[in-house]
Amino acid sequence: MKFKKRIKAWKKFPNVDTLGFYHCLGNYIQLNEYEDEAEFKKAASNPSLDKKRFSVYLHENQHYIDQVSTYWGIKNIFRIFRAFNSAILGNEHDFHHFRDLILSLQRDYFLDYYTENYNNIPGSFENPWKFQLTVGIRFDFDGKVNEDKPIPFITFSSSDGNKISRVPLSVVSLLETTATYTEYKFLLDETLKIKSPYKELQIKSLSKNLEKKLYHPELTLYSAAVHLTSAHLQITDPILGYKISSIFAKISLNLPESLFSLINIPVELKEYKNWTTRSKSLILNHDRGYLFYLLIRNYTTKYGELKGYEINVEEILTASNLPIEEEVESIISEEISKLDMQILMERNSFNRQILEKIFFGNKYRKGTGIGQQRETPDLSEFIMDKPHLIFASTDFEYENLELKPIVDKVIYQQSLNREEWFRLYTYCENRIDGFNEICGI
């Protein structure tokens, strides 16, 4: 199966280990801990008996949820299928959609050059790191400094001042925050079912595992958002830190671009010309990492540190001069309707796949809230699309399938089986990658 070749990091939603990942282009979840589907189904029938491995599935499935239910993710879906449609129709005037997709995915990560590692110094709750928010600038296609394209960074240092890393405050950190919280909330809920003293021992073990994630020098790209949240809101409980950070992250992923200009800029940032100019550019560029910081900073300015174990979404929005949640959701729905109409007018061959994903995603977002702050209702009747599950021993042939009949099925809005989908998706991906390599030469 050729799709199992080494996959570029920016094509996958964040994965901090080799246990699994969600591939947004291929619409599949890789679960390396499960040997086959039968083993997974057994675990799914009673997750309490296999909670460690099943929590990995929940982590990766949350990435899928964020893809189909957030405003950011839905726009990503449109980019993916615009590019796929251009790949199967072959009109070279539409190949710019390939480039648009790749640049969008890469900007969500800002890997490689924009991430710098200095010293491998682990931290801990007793010996925490220090960090500083800074702002840098990107480079344009010609390699020149582009002052209109700033990028927010977090620089981590040890308690005695030795630099550990400098990482972008990017979408990838927001995605990892929501997924890790989903994973550990499940593990905590399962632990609370255990009788003492084993319950207390398990809770201590969970806390220790989160401590390792938070203070691992090579994982700062993924933990940056939680560090920022916990420091500003004075949260010492790691699971609570992930919970609150996850709510801020989901709001950041859901806010429509039309509302960015309304958000308050902290007074202290306006005192520095460099920050003032770049703050305006970050807002104009709809930088969701910077939005995340502003939501937290404005909240703490108005309400101070977190009191208790809950946070109010309306207060988060109000503190940043944003409309109430109901109005934000209304704007999201309007924007998605416009995207739906646009894709219909374009006669996109993948219209069925797009609508099936978004139909469920809209139900999920409206049911759980723009911060996913409410319990998930039973939405099983609305599920029309699911990601494929790939296990350790999964093996199937698709490379030799004839492409044209599969393309015809897509054009006529017919369903594809697993083998047909992987034949089509890998074909589209190869065309997109190939085009990207020759751009600008």
C-alpha positions as CSV (number, residue, x, y, z in Angstrom):
1,M,0.0,0.0,0.0
2,K,1.8,3.0,-1.3
3,F,-0.1,5.5,0.8
4,K,1.9,4.2,3.9
5,K,5.1,5.8,2.5
6,R,6.6,8.5,4.6
7,I,4.1,11.3,4.8
8,K,5.1,15.0,5.1
9,A,4.2,16.4,8.6
10,W,2.1,19.2,7.3
11,K,-0.3,16.8,5.5
12,K,-1.2,15.1,8.8
13,F,-3.0,16.6,11.8
14,P,-0.4,16.9,14.6
15,N,0.8,13.6,16.1
16,V,3.3,13.6,18.9
17,D,4.1,9.9,18.8
18,T,3.8,6.9,16.5
19,L,0.6,5.5,17.9
20,G,-1.6,7.1,15.3
21,F,-2.5,10.1,13.2
22,Y,-5.3,11.6,11.1
23,H,-4.6,12.4,7.5
24,C,-6.8,15.2,6.3
25,L,-6.2,14.6,2.6
26,G,-6.8,10.9,2.7
27,N,-9.6,11.1,5.2
28,Y,-8.2,8.2,7.3
29,I,-7.1,7.6,10.8
30,Q,-4.0,5.4,11.3
31,L,-4.1,3.3,14.5
32,N,-0.9,1.5,14.9
33,E,-1.7,0.0,18.3
34,Y,-4.6,-2.1,16.9
35,E,-3.7,-5.1,14.8
36,D,-6.9,-5.2,12.8
37,E,-10.6,-4.1,12.7
38,A,-11.8,-7.0,14.8
39,E,-9.5,-6.0,17.7
40,F,-10.6,-2.4,17.4
41,K,-14.3,-3.3,17.4
42,K,-13.8,-5.4,20.5
43,A,-12.3,-2.4,22.2
44,A,-15.0,0.0,21.0
45,S,-17.7,-2.3,22.4
46,N,-16.2,-1.8,25.9
47,P,-13.6,1.0,26.0
48,S,-13.1,0.7,29.7
49,L,-11.3,-2.6,29.2
50,D,-8.9,-1.1,26.7
51,K,-8.8,2.5,27.7
52,K,-5.2,3.3,26.9
53,R,-5.3,2.3,23.3
54,F,-8.9,3.5,22.8
55,S,-7.9,7.0,24.1
56,V,-5.5,7.2,21.1
57,Y,-8.5,6.6,18.8
58,L,-10.4,9.4,20.6
59,H,-7.4,11.7,20.2
60,E,-7.2,11.2,16.4
61,N,-11.0,11.2,16.0
62,Q,-11.1,14.7,17.6
63,H,-8.8,15.8,14.9
64,Y,-11.4,14.6,12.4
65,I,-14.1,16.4,14.4
66,D,-12.1,19.7,14.3
67,Q,-11.7,19.3,10.6
68,V,-15.4,18.9,9.8
69,S,-17.0,21.0,12.5
70,T,-14.9,24.2,12.9
71,Y,-15.2,27.1,10.6
72,W,-11.4,26.8,10.0
73,G,-11.7,23.1,9.2
74,I,-14.6,23.5,6.9
75,K,-12.7,26.0,4.8
76,N,-9.9,23.5,4.7
77,I,-12.3,20.9,3.3
78,F,-13.3,23.2,0.5
79,R,-9.7,23.8,-0.4
80,I,-8.9,20.0,-0.4
81,F,-11.8,19.1,-2.7
82,R,-11.3,22.2,-4.9
83,A,-7.8,20.9,-5.5
84,F,-9.0,17.3,-6.0
85,N,-11.6,18.4,-8.5
86,S,-8.9,20.3,-10.4
87,A,-6.7,17.2,-10.4
88,I,-9.3,14.9,-12.0
89,L,-10.6,17.5,-14.5
90,G,-7.1,18.5,-15.6
91,N,-7.7,22.2,-16.5
92,E,-4.3,23.8,-16.0
93,H,-6.0,27.2,-15.3
94,D,-7.4,25.7,-12.1
95,F,-4.1,24.2,-10.9
96,H,-3.6,27.3,-8.7
97,H,-5.9,25.5,-6.3
98,F,-3.1,22.9,-5.7
99,R,-0.8,25.7,-4.5
100,D,-3.5,27.3,-2.4
101,L,-4.1,24.1,-0.6
102,I,-0.4,23.3,0.1
103,L,0.4,26.8,1.3
104,S,-2.6,26.8,3.6
105,L,-1.6,23.5,5.2
106,Q,2.0,24.6,5.6
107,R,1.0,27.9,7.2
108,D,-1.0,26.0,9.8
109,Y,2.2,24.3,10.9
110,F,5.1,26.7,10.2
111,L,7.5,23.8,10.6
112,D,11.1,23.5,9.5
113,Y,12.7,26.9,9.4
114,Y,10.3,28.7,11.8
115,T,10.8,26.1,14.5
116,E,14.2,26.3,16.3
117,N,15.5,23.9,19.0
118,Y,18.3,25.1,21.2
119,N,18.9,23.0,24.4
120,N,17.3,19.7,25.4
121,I,16.3,20.6,28.9
122,P,13.2,18.9,30.3
123,G,11.0,20.8,32.8
124,S,8.5,19.8,35.4
125,F,5.8,21.2,37.6
126,E,8.4,21.7,40.4
127,N,10.9,23.2,37.9
128,P,8.7,24.9,35.2
129,W,10.0,26.6,32.1
130,K,9.8,30.3,31.4
131,F,8.4,31.5,28.1
132,Q,8.1,34.8,26.2
133,L,5.7,35.8,23.4
134,T,7.5,37.4,20.5
135,V,6.7,38.3,16.9
136,G,8.8,37.7,13.9
137,I,8.4,38.0,10.1
138,R,8.0,35.6,7.2
139,F,9.8,35.5,3.9
140,D,8.1,35.9,0.5
141,F,8.5,33.6,-2.5
142,D,11.6,35.4,-3.6
143,G,13.2,34.9,-0.2
144,K,12.8,38.5,0.8
145,V,11.6,39.7,4.2
146,N,7.9,40.4,4.1
147,E,6.9,42.9,6.8
148,D,3.2,42.4,6.0
149,K,3.4,38.7,7.1
150,P,4.4,38.6,10.8
151,I,4.3,35.4,12.8
152,P,3.8,35.0,16.6
153,F,6.4,32.9,18.4
154,I,6.8,31.5,21.9
155,T,10.3,31.1,23.1
156,F,10.8,28.6,26.0
157,S,13.7,28.8,28.5
158,S,14.7,26.8,31.5
159,S,14.3,28.2,35.0
160,D,17.9,29.4,34.9
161,G,17.5,31.2,31.5
162,N,18.9,28.7,29.0
163,K,16.9,28.7,25.7
164,I,15.0,25.5,24.9
165,S,13.1,26.3,21.7
166,R,11.3,28.9,19.7
167,V,8.1,27.7,18.1
168,P,5.3,29.4,16.2
169,L,2.0,29.8,18.0
170,S,0.1,28.1,15.2
171,V,-3.0,26.2,14.4
172,V,-1.2,22.9,15.0
173,S,-0.9,23.8,18.7
174,L,-4.6,24.6,18.9
175,L,-5.5,21.2,17.3
176,E,-3.2,19.3,19.6
177,T,-4.8,21.0,22.6
178,T,-8.3,19.9,21.7
179,A,-7.3,16.4,20.9
180,T,-5.1,15.8,24.0
181,Y,-7.9,17.1,26.2
182,T,-10.4,14.7,24.6
183,E,-7.9,11.9,25.2
184,Y,-7.2,12.7,28.8
185,K,-10.8,13.6,29.7
186,F,-11.8,10.0,28.7
187,L,-8.9,8.6,30.7
188,L,-9.8,10.7,33.7
189,D,-13.5,9.7,33.5
190,E,-12.5,6.1,33.4
191,T,-10.1,6.5,36.3
192,L,-12.9,8.1,38.5
193,K,-14.8,4.9,38.2
194,I,-12.1,3.0,40.1
195,K,-12.3,2.6,43.8
196,S,-9.7,4.1,46.2
197,P,-6.7,3.9,46.6
198,Y,-6.2,2.7,43.0
199,K,-8.1,5.7,41.8
200,E,-5.7,8.2,43.4
201,L,-2.7,6.2,42.0
202,Q,-4.2,6.3,38.5
203,I,-4.9,10.1,38.7
204,K,-1.3,10.6,39.8
205,S,-0.1,8.6,36.8
206,L,-2.2,10.6,34.4
207,S,-0.9,13.8,35.8
208,K,2.7,12.5,35.4
209,N,2.1,11.6,31.8
210,L,0.7,15.1,31.0
211,E,3.7,16.6,32.8
212,K,6.0,14.7,30.4
213,K,4.1,16.0,27.4
214,L,4.0,19.6,28.6
215,Y,7.7,19.7,29.5
216,H,9.2,17.6,26.7
217,P,11.7,19.8,24.8
218,E,10.8,18.3,21.4
219,L,7.1,18.8,21.9
220,T,6.9,22.5,22.6
221,L,5.3,23.2,19.2
222,Y,2.3,21.1,20.4
223,S,2.1,22.3,24.0
224,A,2.6,26.0,23.4
225,A,-1.1,26.8,23.6
226,V,-1.6,25.0,27.0
227,H,1.5,26.7,28.5
228,L,0.1,30.1,27.4
229,T,-3.3,29.4,28.9
230,S,-2.1,28.0,32.2
231,A,0.3,30.8,32.8
232,H,-2.2,33.6,32.1
233,L,-5.1,32.1,34.0
234,Q,-2.9,30.7,36.9
235,I,-3.9,27.1,36.3
236,T,-1.7,24.5,38.0
237,D,-3.9,21.4,37.3
238,P,-2.6,20.0,33.9
239,I,-5.9,18.4,32.9
240,L,-7.8,21.6,33.8
241,G,-5.2,23.5,31.8
242,Y,-5.9,21.4,28.7
243,K,-9.7,21.7,29.3
244,I,-9.7,25.5,29.4
245,S,-7.1,25.8,26.6
246,S,-9.2,23.6,24.5
247,I,-12.2,25.9,24.8
248,F,-10.1,28.9,23.8
249,A,-8.6,26.9,20.9
250,K,-12.0,25.9,19.6
251,I,-13.3,29.4,19.6
252,S,-10.1,30.5,17.8
253,L,-10.8,27.8,15.1
254,N,-14.4,28.9,14.8
255,L,-14.2,32.7,14.6
256,P,-15.1,33.9,11.1
257,E,-12.6,36.3,9.5
258,S,-15.2,39.1,9.4
259,L,-15.0,39.3,13.2
260,F,-11.2,39.6,13.6
261,S,-11.2,43.4,13.2
262,L,-13.5,43.8,16.2
263,I,-11.1,42.2,18.7
264,N,-9.4,44.3,21.4
265,I,-5.6,44.7,21.2
266,P,-4.0,44.8,24.7
267,V,-2.9,48.3,25.7
268,E,0.6,47.2,26.5
269,L,1.1,46.0,23.0
270,K,0.2,49.4,21.6
271,E,3.1,51.0,23.5
272,Y,5.6,49.4,21.1
273,K,5.6,50.5,17.5
274,N,6.9,47.1,16.4
275,W,4.1,45.3,18.1
276,T,1.4,47.8,17.0
277,T,2.3,47.5,13.3
278,R,2.6,43.7,13.4
279,S,-0.5,43.2,15.5
280,K,-2.5,45.0,12.8
281,S,-1.0,42.7,10.2
282,L,-1.7,39.6,12.2
283,I,-5.3,40.6,12.5
284,L,-5.5,41.4,8.7
285,N,-4.0,38.1,8.0
286,H,-6.5,36.3,10.2
287,D,-3.8,34.6,12.2
288,R,-5.6,32.1,14.5
289,G,-2.6,31.6,16.8
290,Y,-2.4,35.3,17.6
291,L,-6.2,35.3,18.0
292,F,-5.9,32.6,20.6
293,Y,-3.4,34.8,22.5
294,L,-5.7,37.8,22.3
295,L,-8.7,35.9,23.6
296,I,-6.7,34.7,26.6
297,R,-5.1,38.1,27.3
298,N,-8.3,40.0,27.0
299,Y,-10.1,37.6,29.3
300,T,-7.5,37.8,32.0
301,T,-7.4,41.6,31.7
302,K,-11.2,41.8,32.4
303,Y,-11.8,38.8,34.7
304,G,-8.4,37.9,36.1
305,E,-7.3,34.3,36.8
306,L,-9.6,31.3,36.5
307,K,-11.9,30.8,39.4
308,G,-13.1,27.3,39.8
309,Y,-13.2,24.6,37.1
310,E,-15.4,26.2,34.4
311,I,-15.1,29.1,32.1
312,N,-17.9,31.0,30.4
313,V,-17.8,31.3,26.6
314,E,-19.9,34.4,26.6
315,E,-17.4,36.1,28.9
316,I,-14.5,35.1,26.6
317,L,-16.3,36.7,23.7
318,T,-17.3,39.8,25.6
319,A,-13.8,40.4,27.0
320,S,-12.6,40.7,23.4
321,N,-15.4,42.9,22.1
322,L,-16.9,40.0,20.1
323,P,-20.7,39.2,19.6
324,I,-22.5,36.7,21.8
325,E,-22.1,33.0,20.9
326,E,-25.5,32.8,19.2
327,E,-24.6,35.6,16.8
328,V,-21.2,34.2,16.1
329,E,-22.8,30.8,15.2
330,S,-25.2,32.6,13.0
331,I,-22.4,34.3,11.1
332,I,-20.5,30.9,10.8
333,S,-23.7,29.4,9.3
334,E,-24.0,32.2,6.8
335,E,-20.4,31.9,5.7
336,I,-20.7,28.2,5.3
337,S,-23.9,28.6,3.2
338,K,-21.9,31.0,1.0
339,L,-19.2,28.3,0.6
340,D,-21.9,25.7,-0.2
341,M,-23.4,27.9,-2.9
342,Q,-20.0,28.7,-4.3
343,I,-19.1,25.0,-4.6
344,L,-22.4,24.3,-6.3
345,M,-21.9,27.1,-8.8
346,E,-18.4,25.7,-9.5
347,R,-20.1,22.3,-10.2
348,N,-17.4,20.5,-8.0
349,S,-17.4,16.8,-8.7
350,F,-16.8,16.1,-4.9
351,N,-19.9,18.0,-3.9
352,R,-21.5,15.0,-2.2
353,Q,-18.4,14.3,-0.1
354,I,-18.2,18.0,0.9
355,L,-21.8,18.2,1.9
356,E,-21.8,14.9,3.9
357,K,-18.8,16.0,6.0
358,I,-20.2,19.5,6.7
359,F,-23.8,18.3,7.4
360,F,-22.5,16.3,10.4
361,G,-20.0,19.0,11.3
362,N,-22.6,21.7,11.5
363,K,-24.8,19.5,13.7
364,Y,-21.8,18.8,16.0
365,R,-20.7,22.4,16.4
366,K,-24.3,23.6,17.1
367,G,-24.8,20.9,19.6
368,T,-21.5,21.3,21.5
369,G,-21.0,25.1,21.1
370,I,-18.3,27.1,19.4
371,G,-15.9,26.2,22.2
372,Q,-17.1,22.5,22.3
373,Q,-18.0,23.4,25.9
374,R,-21.1,21.3,26.1
375,E,-21.5,17.5,26.2
376,T,-21.8,15.9,22.8
377,P,-25.4,14.9,22.1
378,D,-26.3,11.7,20.3
379,L,-25.7,12.6,16.6
380,S,-25.4,9.1,15.2
381,E,-28.4,9.6,12.9
382,F,-26.6,12.5,11.2
383,I,-23.3,10.7,10.4
384,M,-23.1,10.4,6.7
385,D,-19.3,10.3,6.4
386,K,-16.6,8.6,8.5
387,P,-12.8,8.5,8.2
388,H,-11.4,5.2,7.1
389,L,-9.6,3.3,9.9
390,I,-6.2,1.8,9.0
391,F,-4.7,-0.7,11.5
392,A,-1.2,-2.2,11.9
393,S,-1.9,-5.2,9.7
394,T,-4.3,-3.4,7.2
395,D,-3.3,-4.4,3.7
396,F,-5.3,-3.9,0.5
397,E,-4.6,-3.4,-3.2
398,Y,-5.8,-0.3,-5.0
399,E,-2.9,0.8,-7.2
400,N,-3.9,-1.2,-10.2
401,L,-7.6,-0.1,-10.2
402,E,-8.6,1.7,-13.4
403,L,-9.0,5.4,-12.6
404,K,-11.6,6.5,-15.1
405,P,-14.6,4.5,-13.7
406,I,-13.8,5.8,-10.3
407,V,-13.7,9.4,-11.5
408,D,-17.0,8.8,-13.3
409,K,-18.6,7.6,-10.1
410,V,-17.4,10.8,-8.3
411,I,-18.8,13.0,-11.1
412,Y,-22.2,11.2,-10.8
413,Q,-22.1,11.7,-7.0
414,Q,-21.9,8.0,-6.3
415,S,-20.2,6.4,-3.2
416,L,-16.7,4.9,-3.4
417,N,-15.5,1.9,-1.5
418,R,-12.2,2.0,0.4
419,E,-10.0,0.8,-2.5
420,E,-11.6,3.2,-5.0
421,W,-11.2,6.1,-2.6
422,F,-7.5,5.4,-1.9
423,R,-6.8,5.0,-5.7
424,L,-8.4,8.4,-6.3
425,Y,-7.0,10.3,-3.4
426,T,-3.4,9.1,-3.9
427,Y,-3.7,10.1,-7.6
428,C,-4.9,13.6,-6.7
429,E,-2.2,13.9,-4.0
430,N,0.5,13.0,-6.5
431,R,-0.7,15.5,-9.0
432,I,-0.8,18.2,-6.4
433,D,2.7,17.4,-5.1
434,G,4.1,17.3,-8.6
435,F,2.7,20.7,-9.5
436,N,3.9,22.2,-6.3
437,E,7.5,21.2,-7.1
438,I,7.6,23.1,-10.4
439,C,5.9,26.3,-9.3
440,G,8.1,29.3,-9.7
441,I,10.9,27.6,-11.5
